[in-house]
Amino acid sequence: MPGTATGTTAARPKTTGITVTDLVKTFDTGGAGMTAIDHVNLHVPEGSFFTIVGPSGCGKTTIVRILAGLEKPTSGRIDVAADHAGEVTNSMVFQGDSLFPWLNVWDNAAYGLAMRHAPKPEIRDRVGHFLNKTGLTPFAKAYPHQLSGGMRQRVSIARAFANDPDVFYMDEPFSALDEQNKTILQEELLRIWEESRKTVVFITHSVDEAVTLGDQVLVMTARPGKVKALIDVPFERPRSVLELRREPKYGELVYDIWDSLKEEVQGAQL
């Protein structure tokens, strides 16, 4: 029966969003196992923007890599809904831009669709749409080495959305950017996401970023990573990044989450 195997990711038509049950990941460290994730249970509602924060080494990236099929869990169950019958599709945006240096902006953005053998008119329309949305149309023939770090991440975002997946996984995509570029790209990401409301799982070290973008914020403990708290973000959408940060309730929520996280960050440094 689909989706019943332990330690697998499966599409099940009756599933809504992403459900993770008793997820465990242990790495072999030369004779002794190191548990990175310890019986994590969570549910990501379909169409939500779900953010995860936690101290370094708590297993945030490992969870996302397992969900994306890039790592195998030691045990546990993962059920992911698909918008269509068949295999779940996902796109991942990494900390680095992960672009192909020999491809120009257009071809990088079209790569996922090309690998899926999408019809050429669809590729033209979708890539053109998202290059326009990210302000990259004038740079369609440029190569990654000719772009700034912020522009390269825009290409990664355009590629992810053009691919039209069921789920987006984003692993600290803005962590290497300066504050100005980070704010601009957060605003652009929210604006583009509002069009589709696809399910997003977004990893970040920044509590500000987690609250700004997310519908819910999952706070993880220090290693071995467990769920410490799940906090709803009450702010309405669509959101303006700068306007939101002027709200007193925004500051209060960021403080509360940081207060929950502080003990874990200090514990991870010992």
C-alpha positions in Angstrom: 0.0 0.0 0.0 1.5 3.4 -0.9 3.1 5.4 1.9 3.1 2.7 4.5 6.8 1.7 4.3 9.0 2.8 7.2 11.6 5.3 6.3 10.1 6.3 3.0 8.6 9.3 1.3 5.4 8.5 -0.5 2.6 10.3 -2.3 -0.8 9.5 -1.0 -3.8 11.2 -2.6 -5.7 11.4 0.8 -2.8 13.1 2.5 -3.0 16.9 3.0 0.3 18.6 3.0 3.3 16.8 4.6 3.1 14.5 7.7 6.2 13.3 9.4 5.9 10.6 12.0 8.6 9.5 14.4 11.5 10.5 12.1 14.9 9.4 13.2 18.2 9.9 11.5 21.4 8.4 12.9 24.8 8.9 11.1 27.6 6.3 11.4 30.6 8.2 12.8 33.2 5.4 12.7 31.7 2.8 15.0 29.5 5.0 17.1 26.2 6.3 15.8 25.4 10.0 16.1 21.7 10.8 16.3 20.9 14.0 14.4 17.1 13.8 14.5 15.3 12.0 17.4 11.6 11.1 16.8 10.4 14.2 15.1 6.7 14.5 14.5 5.3 17.4 12.5 2.5 18.3 10.0 2.9 20.9 7.3 -0.5 22.0 6.0 -1.0 22.0 2.3 -0.3 25.4 0.8 1.4 26.8 3.9 4.7 28.5 4.3 6.3 26.5 7.1 9.6 27.7 8.7 12.0 25.9 10.9 14.6 27.5 13.3 17.1 25.9 15.6 20.7 26.0 16.7 23.5 24.9 14.4 23.7 21.1 14.2 20.2 20.5 15.3 19.2 18.6 12.1 17.2 21.3 10.3 18.9 20.7 7.0 18.8 16.9 7.5 15.0 17.0 7.8 14.7 19.0 4.6 17.1 16.7 2.8 15.1 13.7 3.9 11.8 15.3 2.8 13.4 16.1 -0.6 14.6 12.6 -1.1 18.3 13.5 -0.8 18.9 11.6 2.4 17.3 8.3 3.7 15.9 8.3 7.2 17.0 5.7 9.7 13.3 5.1 10.7 10.0 6.9 10.6 7.3 7.7 8.1 6.9 10.6 5.7 3.6 11.2 3.8 3.6 14.0 1.2 0.5 15.0 -0.8 0.7 15.4 -4.6 -1.4 17.8 -6.7 -1.6 15.0 -9.3 -1.5 11.3 -9.4 2.0 9.7 -9.3 5.3 10.8 -7.9 5.6 13.9 -5.8 7.7 16.6 -7.4 9.7 19.1 -5.4 12.2 21.8 -6.0 15.1 22.7 -3.6 16.8 26.0 -3.2 20.1 25.7 -1.4 22.3 28.1 0.7 24.5 28.6 -2.4 22.9 29.4 -5.7 23.7 26.0 -7.2 23.6 27.3 -10.7 25.3 25.6 -13.7 28.2 28.0 -14.6 28.1 26.9 -18.3 24.4 27.8 -18.7 23.0 31.3 -19.0 20.2 32.7 -16.8 17.5 31.5 -19.1 18.8 27.9 -19.5 19.5 27.7 -15.7 15.9 28.7 -15.0 14.6 26.3 -17.6 16.7 23.3 -16.5 14.0 21.6 -14.3 11.4 21.8 -17.0 13.8 20.7 -19.7 14.7 17.6 -17.6 11.0 16.8 -17.3 10.7 17.1 -21.1 8.1 19.8 -20.8 6.7 21.2 -24.1 8.8 24.1 -25.5 5.8 26.6 -25.4 5.3 25.8 -21.7 9.1 26.3 -21.0 9.0 29.6 -22.8 5.9 30.8 -21.0 6.9 29.7 -17.5 10.5 30.7 -17.6 9.6 34.1 -19.2 7.0 34.7 -16.5 9.3 34.0 -13.5 12.3 35.8 -15.0 10.0 38.8 -15.3 8.8 38.3 -11.7 12.3 38.3 -10.4 13.5 41.2 -12.5 15.9 39.0 -14.5 14.5 39.4 -18.0 17.2 41.9 -19.1 19.9 39.3 -17.9 18.5 36.2 -19.6 21.6 35.7 -21.7 24.1 36.5 -18.9 26.1 33.8 -17.1 26.3 33.2 -13.3 29.8 34.7 -13.1 28.4 37.9 -14.5 25.8 38.2 -11.7 25.9 39.4 -8.1 25.1 36.9 -5.3 21.6 38.3 -4.9 20.9 38.0 -8.6 22.2 34.4 -8.7 19.7 33.5 -5.9 17.0 35.1 -7.9 17.8 32.7 -10.7 17.6 29.8 -8.3 14.2 31.0 -7.1 12.9 31.5 -10.7 14.1 28.0 -11.6 12.3 26.5 -8.5 9.0 28.2 -9.3 9.2 27.7 -13.0 9.5 23.9 -12.4 6.0 24.0 -10.9 6.6 21.4 -8.1 4.2 20.2 -5.5 6.5 21.3 -2.7 9.4 23.8 -2.3 12.2 23.1 0.1 14.5 26.0 0.9 17.6 25.6 3.0 18.7 29.1 4.2 18.7 30.5 0.7 19.4 34.1 1.8 22.0 33.4 4.5 24.9 34.6 2.5 23.3 37.9 1.4 23.6 41.3 3.0 20.7 42.7 4.9 19.4 44.9 2.0 19.4 42.1 -0.6 17.9 39.7 1.9 15.0 42.0 2.6 14.4 42.6 -1.1 14.4 38.9 -1.9 12.2 38.0 1.1 9.7 40.5 -0.4 10.0 39.0 -3.8 9.7 35.5 -2.6 6.4 36.3 -0.7 5.0 38.1 -3.7 5.8 35.1 -6.1 4.6 32.5 -3.6 1.2 34.4 -3.2 0.4 33.5 -6.8 0.6 29.7 -6.3 0.4 29.1 -2.5 2.4 25.9 -3.0 3.6 24.2 0.2 7.0 25.6 1.4 9.4 24.2 4.0 11.9 26.9 4.7 15.0 26.5 7.0 16.6 29.6 8.6 18.8 30.6 11.5 17.0 34.0 11.6 13.9 34.3 13.9 13.1 37.5 12.1 13.0 35.7 8.7 11.0 32.8 10.1 8.3 35.1 11.4 8.3 37.4 8.4 7.8 34.6 5.9 6.0 31.8 7.8 2.5 30.7 8.7 4.0 28.5 11.4 7.5 28.4 13.1 8.9 25.1 14.3 11.5 25.6 17.0 14.0 22.7 17.3 16.2 21.6 20.3 19.9 21.3 20.2 21.2 17.9 18.9 19.7 15.4 18.8 17.1 17.5 17.1 13.6 17.3 18.5 10.5 19.5 18.3 10.6 22.0 21.1 7.7 24.3 20.0 5.3 25.0 17.2 4.2 28.6 17.0 1.5 30.0 14.8 2.2 33.3 13.1 -1.0 35.4 13.3 -0.2 38.1 10.7 -2.4 38.5 7.7 -1.4 38.0 4.1 -0.3 39.5 1.8 2.6 40.9 3.8 5.0 43.7 3.4 8.3 42.8 5.0 9.1 46.3 6.2 5.6 47.2 7.2 5.3 44.0 9.2 8.4 44.8 11.2 6.9 48.0 12.4 4.2 46.2 14.2 4.6 45.9 18.0 3.1 42.4 17.9 5.8 41.4 15.4 8.6 42.3 17.9 6.8 40.5 20.7 6.5 37.3 18.7 10.2 37.4 17.6 11.2 37.9 21.3 9.0 35.0 22.4 10.5 32.6 19.8 14.0 33.8 20.5 13.4 33.2 24.2 12.3 29.7 23.5 15.4 29.2 21.2 18.0 30.9 23.4 18.5 27.9 25.8 19.0 25.6 22.8 21.6 27.8 21.1 23.5 28.1 24.4 23.3 24.4 24.9 24.6 23.7 21.5 27.7 25.8 22.2 28.7 23.8 25.3 
